[in-house]
Amino acid sequence: MFAVYADSFSADDPLSGLVVGERPDPEPPEGWTTVTVEAASLNHHDLWSLRGVGLRQEALPMILGCDAAGYDEDGNEVVVHAVISEPGWVGDETLDPKRSLLSERFQGTFADKVMVPRGNVVPKPASLSFEEAACLPTAWLTAYRMLFVQGGLKPGDTVLVQGAGGGVATALISLGRAGGLKVLATSRDERKRERALQLGAHEVFESGARLPVRVDAVMETVGKATWSHSIRSLRLGGKIVISGTTSGPDVADAELTRVFFLQLQIIGSTMGTRGDLASLVTMLDATGVRPLIDRVLPMTEAREGFAAMAAGEQFGKIVFTR
Ligand SMILES: NC(=O)c1ccc[n+]([C@@H]2O[C@H](COP(=O)([O-])OP(=O)(O)OC[C@H]3O[C@@H](n4cnc5c(N)ncnc54)[C@H](OP(=O)(O)O)[C@@H]3O)[C@@H](O)[C@H]2O)c1
């Protein structure tokens, strides 16, 4: 079958290991099902994989992609849940020490077909297109869990979203607004700040700018470049929810004195449960909020999408279609 996969790693030139070609069809074991992929979306995770982060050499060649929407074996329209827990695991699958994401241990979604455990599909409402639904399993699910599960935010709270242009960040802005939060956002790029306002941010700022108010919570995916600003933007007792470190994890100053003196909370967040994904789908169906799509490309032109993400050009999600 057609597939977009990683054949080798390069930290400096990740696209050198990307192949657009053919891979064997999936052979689902007992309890698994095959989804015919109609649309899939790109995440920074896919670039990390090509850099050799989170993917082992022995696992190559590996079809990339965590996110997909398509048809299950009975012809139902479904969204794929990308977190694969061990058979027999009970409870929150993001806490399973042996969990993996599609494209880490099991083949990913940038292909004609992907196999997943039967429980790893969620019905797609007719109100969402395949392209929109394909944006949800990683970036949007992560944003949903950061705000409403790990962050525990409620209507009327004020949140700061760092790095407004990212896939997770645009989801945080849209979902935060729809959830009744006051949304502040930063971006390095003036055009991205403008677009963040159009998307629903109440106020936007240059990265690192002093804010007029202290916020209840900061949503972090940038890491090193914004960490200090995130800490300094919080009210006493405020919280940072962190799910990524795009600019690197090695902060020069973790601001530990402020952390204890201001009684701040630092909360990690990774992906979400199947239940979170189902709630997210329902929220979109009920509110009319839709993922912001930067561009849609045929999967045969996946390289163009990877290059745009590597250059940080996108605003919103990059989607591949069959
Ligand atoms: N834990 C999880 O489950 C999970 C799930 C999804 C994603 N993630 C992680 O979250 C991060 C974001 O993912 P994504 O798919 O949203 O990536 P993305 O679309 O590539 O977004 C990254 C954003 O970070 C900002 N940024 C990058 N470098 C920066 C710098 N040096 N200074 C300031 N801002 C910078 C940029 O915003 P501006 O250009 O607007 O400033 C950029 O748009 C990645 O590290 C990813 O691995 C984790």
The ligand as a MOL file (V3000), in Angstrom:
LIG
                    3D

  0  0  0     0  0            999 V3000
M  V30 BEGIN CTAB
M  V30 COUNTS 48 52 0 0 0
M  V30 BEGIN ATOM
M  V30 1 N 2.8490 15.6650 25.1960 0
M  V30 2 C 2.0450 15.4490 24.1630 0
M  V30 3 O 1.1620 14.6010 24.2020 0
M  V30 4 C 2.1910 16.2960 22.9590 0
M  V30 5 C 1.1770 16.2950 21.9910 0
M  V30 6 C 1.2890 17.1620 20.9080 0
M  V30 7 C 2.4300 17.9670 20.8060 0
M  V30 8 N 3.4100 17.8890 21.7430 0 CHG=1
M  V30 9 C 4.6150 18.7420 21.6510 0
M  V30 10 O 4.1900 20.0970 21.6950 0
M  V30 11 C 5.0260 20.8860 20.8540 0
M  V30 12 C 4.1680 21.6430 19.8620 0
M  V30 13 O 3.6380 20.7170 18.9420 0
M  V30 14 P 2.8990 21.2240 17.6340 0
M  V30 15 O 2.5480 20.0220 16.8160 0
M  V30 16 O 1.8570 22.1980 18.0260 0 CHG=-1
M  V30 17 O 4.1420 21.9680 16.9360 0
M  V30 18 P 4.1840 23.1480 15.9060 0
M  V30 19 O 2.8670 23.1890 15.1870 0
M  V30 20 O 5.4330 22.9830 15.1390 0
M  V30 21 O 4.2740 24.4780 16.8510 0
M  V30 22 C 5.3760 24.9220 17.5030 0
M  V30 23 C 5.1890 26.4330 17.8750 0
M  V30 24 O 6.1420 26.7340 18.8750 0
M  V30 25 C 6.5420 28.0920 18.7380 0
M  V30 26 N 8.0220 28.1460 18.7930 0
M  V30 27 C 8.8860 27.3050 18.2190 0
M  V30 28 N 10.1500 27.6760 18.5050 0
M  V30 29 C 10.0640 28.7660 19.2680 0
M  V30 30 C 11.0320 29.6280 19.8620 0
M  V30 31 N 12.3320 29.4100 19.7350 0
M  V30 32 N 10.5840 30.6810 20.5680 0
M  V30 33 C 9.2450 30.9170 20.7090 0
M  V30 34 N 8.3060 30.1150 20.1570 0
M  V30 35 C 8.7050 29.0650 19.4440 0
M  V30 36 C 6.0730 28.5900 17.4050 0
M  V30 37 O 5.0870 29.5910 17.6340 0
M  V30 38 P 5.2160 31.0830 17.0330 0
M  V30 39 O 5.8850 30.9760 15.7070 0
M  V30 40 O 3.7980 31.5360 16.9820 0
M  V30 41 O 6.0260 31.8750 18.0290 0
M  V30 42 C 5.5090 27.3490 16.7250 0
M  V30 43 O 4.3870 27.6660 15.9330 0
M  V30 44 C 6.0220 19.9410 20.2130 0
M  V30 45 O 7.2410 19.9850 20.9230 0
M  V30 46 C 5.3510 18.5790 20.3480 0
M  V30 47 O 6.2860 17.5210 20.3920 0
M  V30 48 C 3.3060 17.0730 22.8060 0
M  V30 END ATOM
M  V30 BEGIN BOND
M  V30 1 1 1 2
M  V30 2 2 2 3
M  V30 3 1 2 4
M  V30 4 1 4 5
M  V30 5 2 4 48
M  V30 6 2 5 6
M  V30 7 1 6 7
M  V30 8 2 7 8
M  V30 9 1 8 9
M  V30 10 1 8 48
M  V30 11 1 9 10
M  V30 12 1 9 46
M  V30 13 1 10 11
M  V30 14 1 11 12
M  V30 15 1 11 44
M  V30 16 1 12 13
M  V30 17 1 13 14
M  V30 18 2 14 15
M  V30 19 1 14 16
M  V30 20 1 14 17
M  V30 21 1 17 18
M  V30 22 2 18 19
M  V30 23 1 18 20
M  V30 24 1 18 21
M  V30 25 1 21 22
M  V30 26 1 22 23
M  V30 27 1 23 24
M  V30 28 1 23 42
M  V30 29 1 24 25
M  V30 30 1 25 26
M  V30 31 1 25 36
M  V30 32 1 26 27
M  V30 33 1 26 35
M  V30 34 2 27 28
M  V30 35 1 28 29
M  V30 36 1 29 30
M  V30 37 2 29 35
M  V30 38 1 30 31
M  V30 39 2 30 32
M  V30 40 1 32 33
M  V30 41 2 33 34
M  V30 42 1 34 35
M  V30 43 1 36 37
M  V30 44 1 36 42
M  V30 45 1 37 38
M  V30 46 2 38 39
M  V30 47 1 38 40
M  V30 48 1 38 41
M  V30 49 1 42 43
M  V30 50 1 44 45
M  V30 51 1 44 46
M  V30 52 1 46 47
M  V30 END BOND
M  V30 END CTAB
M  END
